[in-house]
């Protein structure tokens, strides 16, 4: 292991190991192997919980706004249909 390179900050709490093995007849880095070791912390369940709660809150907001828009469109459609009927009289 005469040559090495350190990649700091690729993923926090992890190690990236690159094994630069090259057979004598190969001159490109296609035979190199990469290994990523992730060390999970105690905060991962909390991050997952916040992600799920945020997704649910945003989904509720989208559903409410969609319902309000459909209700408004229905009211406009009813007003337009009444105008057509009264104009025909």
C-alpha positions, 0 to 999 in steps of 0.5 A: 500500500504505497499509494493512498487517497483520503476522501473526507466528508463523502458521507458523515459517519462512514468510511470509503475504502478503495482497493486499487488492484490492477492485474499486470495486463490491465491499464485502467481502473476497472478492476478497482473495488470500492467499499462503503461502510456506514456507521449509523448513529442513534439519531436515525430513528428520529430522522425517519420519524421527522421525515414521515411526519413531514410527508404526512403534513405536506400530503394533508396540505395538498389534499385540502388545497385540492379539495378547496380548488375543486369546490371553487371550480364546482361553484364557478361551473354552477354559476356559469350554467345558471347564466346560460339558462337565464339567458335562454329565457 
